[in-house]
Amino acid sequence: MGLKNKEGKGQLTISGNTTSRSGDSRWLALYILCTGFLMIVLDQTIVNVALPSIKNDLGFSQAGLAWVVNAYLIAFGGFLLLAGRLGDLLGRKRIFLIGLGMFTAASLICGLSISQPMLVAARFLQGIGGAVSSAVILGMVVTMFPEPAERAKAIGVFSFVASAGASIGLLAGGLITQAVSWHWIFFVNLPIGIVIAVLASRLLESDRGIGLRSGADALGAVLITSGLMLAVYTIVESSTYGLGSPRTIGLGAVAIALVVAFIIRQAKAATPLLPLRLFRGRNFSGANMIQALSAPAMFSFFFLGSLDLQRVLHYGPMAIGLAFLPVALGMGALSIGLTARLIMRFGAYAVVLAGLASITIALGLAARGPMISNYFPDLFIPMAMLGIGGGLAFPSLAVLAMARTTPSDSGLASGLIQTTAQVGGALGLAVLATLSTSRTSDLLGQGQAVTSALSGGFHLAWAVATGLGFVSLLVAATVLRPEAAADHVDVPIEAEEIPA
């Protein structure tokens, strides 16, 4: 049976339980989405390398400089969940383009910034745009690829961009900052954003969304957005005031109260923003729990590993970016194709366990390495294993989490998975960075040299990250469930829910 979408574009064919679009337009759409997402992911790390130049040029204090990063993180973490649901309600293509436009315009303002308030405000707007555009991408991917083998491969491409983009950003940031100036780490987003917007508007199929009446919970939106933003703010400021300070505890309690109030609201609302029925699925709930546990482990290695290379091994910006290439290459080699075949052969559950085991072993090797490490083999082997583990675990985890998600909830589920990773990663990184700093101070007090004390702090954080990796592996083994045979059969999609 053939169907035309409401604009008369893109032949859609329904045969049995599968839904496909003629030609390879879905894969072209995937590459467009992932290129836009890569631009956003890169921006989360590309700025880090340029911070010293920004500090000198605009006269930031050390504390004020942190807001160049924190303003983005607060907005990004706070708006992911709301943006994902708006994609389901208003149409994911529409929300993606709105977010992409906001991100690109904010990038221009960042590059033109001549004062501290101007740059911080632009970074906040950039974070909102990044959240709005990226929150719906995984939901669009799941809807475009209902057939299990293709879905696994498509999610692998998305996961590679999500995971490896951080290390690519470090390399790009060093290259651009050294070759031109820090302004251009923002200006490069302009041509990319414009091209992606034009291609996406012409080539991505439109979807109507299910309408605001199906989930227009304004009070719930205010509660969860303010709660998440306050939570991320509290986390990033804990590095200044301390995790156990009255300020941190007080703000954290308010953030928790707002999130609890949101959950209560969702249980009673006629049209909830976040239908709690999503959490009835063990794999969906378990995947979000694992994201919250494993994200800090990975984030801490990237963040503290960069400091180790810079302050202990005295690497420059370009060398730091190159040092992380084994992570990106490992993820790329597995995520794009091979992991999909392993999922179809052994099941996503088994591949998740193998990936998390590799991540845990890699962090353990880094923690047990010599205090003054050589890059090869002390850091190279853990990085390669992290790349392999991430390339196996994250695409498989996304497959399990999204397997039973309906088209009308896929944007929300996509945003929630990213929210748990971002908020969990930020909280875990704050804790691990504090532990690392405290350990370094203790070692300095004992008379150790600065490099040895710094290395001792980093190794303690990696040891704790190893524990988080092991716990995430236990959760995966006990909470997740192998896919039933029914999971490999496509669920029929109503004609009106097919992306038009």
Disulfide bonds with the S-S distance in Angstrom:
none
